[in-house]
Amino acid sequence: MAESFFGSLKQERVQWQNYQPRFEAQQNILNYISMFYNSRRLHSYLGYQSPNQYEQNMAKLEKAA
């Protein structure tokens, strides 16, 4: 899973970027993770849901049980 994540990060965000300060790179990557990867990007492993959607659905199932 980690290899898949870093492959996606490289292809979708950092491959063609030229970051000057390290802080700029950190902010860009954090933005990618929190604003896109976890909230909107669909994952086949999770049944074509985003990680946030998957977590919400699992929490609902746990409450119902």
N, C-alpha and C positions, 0 to 999 in steps of 0.2 A: 504494500500500500504506500509506503513512504517513497519508493522509487517512482510510482505512478504520480504521486503528488508533486515531487520535485521535477519530473518530466513536464507535467502540466504547467507548473510555475515558470519553468524555463521557456517553454514554447509560447505561452500566453502572456507573459509579463516582462521578463527580464532579458530575453535573447537579444533584442535590438536596442536596448536602453544603454545610455552612457551616463552613469551616475557620477556626479562630482564628489560631494561629501558622502560619507558612509550613512549619515542620518537620512539623506534623501532616499537612498536605497532601502533602508529599514522601513521608512514610512510608506514607500511605494509597495513593498512586499506585504506589510501589515494591512494596508488598504485592500490589496488583492485577496488576502485570506478572509478578512472580515466582511468586506462588501461584495465580493463576487464568489469566491470559492465555497464558502460556507452558506451563503444565503441564496445564490441563484444558480450556480453550476450544478447540473444534474449528473448523478453518478449511477452508472449501470449496476454497480454492486449493491446500491441501496434501493433498487427497484425504480430507478430513474427519478429519484427525489434528491433535493439538496440535503446536505448534512443537517441543516437547521430544521427542515421539514421532517426528516427522519426522526430527529430527537423529539420534536413536538408530538409526532404520531406515537412514538414509543411511550412518552409520558402519559398520553391519553389512554393507551392500552393498560398501563400500570395502574392508573387511577380506576379504570373500569374493573380491574381484576380483584 
